[in-house]
Amino acid sequence: MPQLISSPAEKLTGRITVPGDKSISHRALIMGALALGESLITGLLEGEDVLNTARAMQALGADIRRDDSGVWHVRGRGVGALKQPDQALDMGNSGTGARLLMGLVATHPISATFIGDASLSSRPMKRVMIPLERFGATFSGAEDGTLPLTVMGTASPLPIRYEVPVASAQVKSAVMLAALNTPGRTTIIEPVPTRDHTERMFRHFGVEITVTDEKGGRVIDIMGQPELVARSMAVPGDPSSAAFAVVAALITPGSDILIENVGLNENRIGLFLTLKDMGAQIDFLNAREECGEPVADLRVRHSTLKAINVPPGRAPSMIDEYPILCVAAAFAEGITVMRGAGELRVKESDRIALMVEGLRKVGVQVEEFEDGMAVTGGAVPEGGCLIATHLDHRIAMSFLTLGLRTKNPVTVDDGSVIETSFPGFAPLMNSLGAHIGESS
């Protein structure tokens, strides 16, 4: 459990590529495992969360291997042909992997027990269980729906019409994956649109899917039991990972960096739009498309940031980025208000509480709300403290980014958790001029 320490940097310069998008990586493995033939995946994020999904799909019968050049080969079994796993599926820290695979298993005639680490085992699964029970699946485990949890899939799934009660791409995607092996048409209504990686991946593999915007929200119709054919996939760089280098460059005087091949799905760029509203110099260069997803290179230069009221409706498109937005807000003139982000309470940790606690510790004035916070910025924070991460990778990376500009170094209590989503985070940041290393 190595402590990592981040010391003030002079400036950040250079060109980097961040690891592949975590959300797309999970879905690429799952869809490849359901397709007939061999799918080739380049740019797959090789963090622990995604590797746990790969191992789980192997346990469910897919043939998955990585060659020496870093290309992943996935030979699938076809929709409806998952095999009974011999042991529990250990999803580690990944709520995305756990919820998506529960949806997948729910409409197959098999059962699977899901387990995870302490953080994942404390997180809510009821929101996924409720719609999956309507397909015909049953569950065995704790009353509150926490892991360990056994999903007993149904041999005779029934198509459903389901309105998602919370803005959650994970819940929506679990229902969509359950619909794949369900005969007939399943309809999902999203009152608040969320990231659409699953919809794009379905189209990439030839699933019959229609998406329409209506008065009550976004309506998704899926025809079940398609025959999926293997596809090649190039996973774009994760905008959530790029966010740390973006903010680091914005707050560090003299910085000018280029981040290549970043995914710019319109449902994922809330942070970049917010930072630009605050006065950030972020340019999108060489726009193109990869794997059905928009991609560009980001040029980021140090900027004088101004506080804003972040539009609450932007929350679904930047829910994972609020911790690093808090870091930017700490250096913005005025009070940055963030509301409508109550979902942060049930992520890998209670991210609202942990960011408030950590920001106060480094010397930043912050007010806590049930659904967000208000950060007063403008002065360089003191730093010189130890931050508790509570097994949350984004808390760790956010405070290490903050430590590049505090008066004194900032230490996080556990740097190993970063490997779940951003392997090589410290060396990559250091290649730009950061000073992040193990605490002696």
Long-range contacts (C-beta under 8 A, 24 or more apart in sequence): 1-413, 1-414, 1-416, 2-414, 2-415, 2-416, 2-438, 2-439, 3-386, 3-411, 3-412, 3-413, 3-414, 3-415, 3-438, 3-439, 4-396, 4-400, 4-411, 4-412, 4-415, 4-418, 4-426, 4-436, 4-437, 4-438, 4-439, 5-403, 5-409, 5-410, 5-411, 5-412, 5-436, 5-437, 5-438, 5-439, 6-399, 6-400, 6-401, 6-402, 6-403, 6-404, 6-409, 6-410, 6-411, 6-412, 6-434, 6-435, 6-436, 7-403, 7-404, 7-409, 7-435, 7-436, 8-403, 8-404, 8-405, 8-406, 8-407, 8-409, 8-435, 9-248, 9-252, 9-404, 9-405, 9-433, 9-434, 9-435, 10-252, 10-254, 10-433, 11-252, 11-253, 11-254, 11-255, 11-302, 11-433, 12-245, 12-248, 12-249, 12-252, 12-255, 12-256, 12-257, 12-404, 12-432, 12-433, 12-434, 13-254, 13-255, 13-256, 13-257, 13-432, 13-433, 14-257, 14-258, 14-431, 14-432, 14-433, 15-257, 15-258, 15-259, 15-260, 16-245, 16-257, 16-258, 16-259, 16-260, 16-428, 16-431, 16-432, 17-237, 17-259, 17-260, 17-261, 18-237, 18-238, 18-241, 18-242, 18-245, 18-259, 18-262, 18-422, 18-428, 19-45, 19-46, 19-47, 19-237, 19-238, 19-241, 19-421, 19-422, 19-423, 19-424, 20-44, 20-45, 20-235, 20-236, 20-237, 20-238, 21-45, 21-197, 21-235, 21-236, 21-237, 21-238, 21-239, 21-240, 21-263, 21-293, 22-47, 22-49, 22-50, 22-96, 22-238, 22-240, 22-241, 22-421, 23-96, 23-169, 23-195, 23-197, 23-238, 24-197, 24-201, 24-235, 24-236, 24-263, 24-291, 24-293, 25-50, 25-53, 25-235, 26-50, 26-53, 26-94, 26-96, 26-97, 26-100, 27-100, 27-173, 27-197, 27-198, 27-201, 28-74, 28-201, 28-233, 28-235, 28-291, 29-53, 29-54, 29-57, 29-62, 29-64, 29-72, 29-74, 30-57, 30-100, 30-101, 30-104, 30-177, 31-201, 31-202, 31-204, 31-205, 31-228, 31-231, 32-62, 32-64, 32-74, 32-76, 32-230, 32-231, 32-233, 33-57, 33-60, 33-61, 33-62, 33-64, 33-74, 33-76, 33-77, 34-76, 34-77, 34-78, 34-79, 34-104, 34-180, 34-205, 34-228, 35-74, 35-76, 35-78, 35-205, 35-228, 35-229, 35-230, 35-231, 36-76, 36-78, 36-227, 36-228, 36-229, 36-230, 37-75, 37-76, 37-229, 37-230, 38-73, 38-74, 38-75, 38-230, 39-73, 39-74, 39-75, 39-76, 39-230, 39-231, 39-232, 39-233, 40-71, 40-72, 40-73, 40-74, 40-232, 40-233, 41-71, 41-72, 41-74, 41-232, 41-233, 41-234, 41-235, 42-70, 42-71, 42-72, 42-232, 42-233, 42-234, 42-235, 43-234, 43-235, 43-236, 43-237, 43-261, 44-72, 44-235, 45-235, 45-238, 45-421, 45-423, 46-423, 47-419, 47-420, 47-421, 47-422, 47-423, 48-92, 48-93, 48-94, 48-419, 48-420, 49-92, 49-93, 49-94, 49-96, 49-97, 49-420, 49-421, 50-94, 50-97, 52-90, 52-91, 52-92, 52-94, 52-97, 53-91, 53-94, 53-97, 53-100, 53-101, 55-89, 55-90, 56-85, 56-89, 56-90, 56-91, 56-97, 56-101, 57-101, 59-85, 59-86, 59-87, 59-89, 60-85, 60-89, 60-101, 60-104, 60-105, 60-110, 60-112, 74-230, 75-230, 76-228, 76-230, 78-227, 78-228, 79-180, 79-181, 79-225, 79-226, 79-227, 79-228, 80-108, 80-181, 80-225, 82-108, 82-110, 83-110, 84-110, 84-111, 84-112, 85-110, 85-112, 88-112, 88-113, 88-114, 88-115, 88-148, 89-113, 89-114, 89-115, 90-115, 90-116, 91-115, 91-116, 91-120, 91-147, 92-116, 92-117, 92-120, 92-420, 93-117, 93-119, 93-120, 93-348, 93-391, 93-393, 93-417, 93-420, 94-120, 94-420, 95-120, 95-123, 95-170, 95-347, 95-348, 96-170, 98-125, 98-147, 99-125, 99-128, 99-170, 99-171, 99-173, 99-174, 100-170, 100-173, 100-174, 100-177, 101-177, 102-128, 102-129, 102-132, 102-149, 102-151, 102-174, 103-128, 103-132, 103-173, 103-174, 103-175, 103-176, 103-177, 103-178, 104-177, 104-178, 104-180, 105-137, 105-151, 105-153, 106-132, 106-135, 106-136, 106-137, 106-151, 106-153, 106-154, 106-157, 106-174, 106-178, 107-135, 107-136, 107-137, 107-153, 107-154, 107-157, 107-178, 107-179, 107-180, 107-181, 107-182, 108-153, 108-181, 109-153, 109-154, 109-155, 110-153, 111-150, 111-151, 111-152, 111-153, 112-150, 112-151, 112-153, 113-148, 113-149, 113-150, 113-151, 114-147, 114-148, 114-149, 114-150, 114-151, 115-147, 115-148, 116-147, 117-391, 118-391, 119-348, 119-349, 119-390, 119-391, 119-392, 120-147, 120-348, 121-146, 121-147, 121-148, 122-146, 123-147, 123-346, 123-347, 123-348, 124-346, 125-149, 127-165, 127-166, 127-168, 127-171, 128-170, 128-171, 128-174, 131-160, 131-162, 131-171, 131-174, 131-175, 131-178, 132-174, 132-175, 132-178, 134-158, 134-160, 134-162, 135-160, 135-178, 135-182, 137-178, 157-181, 157-182, 157-183, 157-224, 158-182, 159-183, 159-184, 159-185, 159-186, 159-187, 159-224, 160-186, 160-187, 161-186, 161-187, 161-188, 161-189, 162-186, 162-187, 162-188, 162-189, 163-188, 163-189, 163-191, 163-217, 164-188, 164-189, 164-190, 164-191, 166-343, 167-191, 167-192, 167-194, 167-315, 167-316, 167-343, 168-194, 168-343, 169-194, 169-195, 169-196, 169-197, 169-198, 169-267, 169-316, 172-198, 172-220, 173-197, 173-198, 176-202, 176-220, 176-222, 179-222, 179-224, 180-207, 180-222, 180-224, 180-225, 180-226, 181-224, 181-225, 182-224, 182-225, 183-224, 183-225, 184-223, 184-224, 185-221, 185-222, 185-223, 185-224, 186-221, 186-222, 186-224, 187-219, 187-220, 187-221, 187-222, 188-219, 188-220, 188-222, 189-216, 189-217, 189-218, 189-219, 189-220, 190-217, 190-218, 190-219, 190-220, 191-216, 191-217, 192-217, 192-313, 192-316, 193-217, 193-218, 193-267, 193-316, 194-267, 194-316, 195-265, 195-267, 195-268, 195-316, 195-317, 196-265, 196-267, 197-265, 197-293, 200-265, 200-291, 200-292, 200-293, 201-291, 201-292, 203-292, 204-231, 204-233, 204-291, 204-292, 205-229, 205-231, 233-291, 234-290, 234-291, 235-290, 235-291, 236-261, 236-262, 236-263, 236-290, 236-291, 236-293, 236-295, 237-261, 237-262, 237-263, 237-295, 238-262, 238-263, 238-421, 238-422, 239-263, 239-264, 239-265, 239-268, 239-269, 239-271, 239-272, 240-268, 240-320, 240-321, 240-394, 240-421, 241-421, 241-422, 241-425, 242-298, 243-271, 243-321, 243-324, 244-324, 244-397, 244-398, 244-401, 244-422, 244-425, 244-429, 245-300, 245-428, 245-429, 245-432, 246-271, 246-272, 246-275, 246-280, 246-282, 246-298, 246-300, 247-275, 247-324, 247-325, 247-327, 247-328, 247-401, 248-401, 248-404, 248-429, 248-432, 248-434, 249-300, 249-301, 249-302, 249-432, 250-275, 250-280, 250-281, 250-282, 250-300, 250-301, 250-302, 250-303, 250-305, 250-328, 250-331, 251-302, 251-305, 251-327, 251-328, 251-331, 251-404, 251-405, 252-302, 252-404, 252-405, 253-302, 254-302, 255-300, 255-301, 255-302, 255-433, 256-299, 256-300, 256-301, 256-302, 257-299, 257-300, 257-432, 258-285, 258-297, 258-298, 258-299, 258-300, 259-297, 259-298, 259-300, 260-297, 261-290, 261-295, 261-297, 262-295, 262-296, 262-297, 262-298, 263-290, 263-293, 263-294, 263-295, 264-293, 264-294, 264-295, 264-296, 265-293, 265-294, 266-294, 266-317, 267-316, 267-317, 268-317, 268-318, 269-317, 269-318, 270-314, 270-315, 270-316, 270-317, 270-318, 270-321, 271-318, 271-321, 271-324, 271-325, 272-298, 273-314, 273-317, 274-308, 274-310, 274-314, 274-318, 274-325, 275-305, 275-325, 275-328, 277-308, 278-305, 278-306, 278-307, 278-308, 278-328, 278-332, 278-336, 279-303, 279-304, 279-305, 279-306, 280-305, 280-328, 304-333, 305-329, 305-331, 305-332, 305-333, 305-377, 306-332, 306-333, 306-334, 307-332, 307-333, 307-334, 307-335, 307-336, 307-337, 307-375, 307-377, 308-332, 308-336, 308-337, 309-336, 309-337, 310-336, 310-337, 310-338, 310-339, 312-339, 312-340, 312-341, 312-371, 313-340, 314-340, 315-340, 315-341, 315-343, 319-343, 319-344, 319-347, 320-347, 320-394, 322-351, 322-352, 322-355, 322-372, 323-351, 323-355, 323-394, 323-395, 323-398, 324-394, 324-397, 324-398, 324-401, 326-355, 326-359, 326-366, 326-373, 326-375, 326-398, 327-398, 327-399, 327-401, 327-402, 329-375, 329-377, 330-359, 330-362, 330-364, 330-375, 330-377, 330-381, 330-402, 331-377, 331-378, 331-380, 331-405, 332-375, 332-377, 332-378, 333-377, 333-378, 334-376, 334-377, 334-378, 335-374, 335-375, 335-376, 335-377, 336-374, 336-375, 336-377, 337-372, 337-374, 338-372, 338-373, 338-374, 338-375, 339-369, 339-371, 339-372, 340-371, 340-372, 341-371, 341-372, 342-370, 342-371, 342-372, 344-372, 347-392, 347-394, 348-390, 348-391, 348-392, 348-393, 348-394, 349-389, 349-390, 349-391, 349-392, 349-395, 351-392, 351-394, 351-395, 354-388, 354-389, 354-390, 354-392, 354-395, 355-395, 355-398, 357-388, 358-387, 358-388, 358-395, 358-399, 361-385, 361-387, 362-387, 362-399, 362-402, 362-406, 362-410, 363-406, 380-405, 380-406, 380-407, 381-405, 381-406, 381-407, 382-406, 382-407, 382-408, 383-407, 383-408, 383-409, 383-410, 384-408, 384-409, 384-410, 385-410, 385-411, 386-411, 386-412, 386-413, 387-411, 387-412, 387-413, 388-413, 389-413, 389-414, 389-417, 391-417, 392-417, 393-417, 393-418, 393-419, 393-420, 393-421, 393-422, 394-421, 397-422, 397-425, 400-425, 400-426, 400-429, 400-436, 401-429, 403-436, 404-434, 404-435, 404-436, 411-439
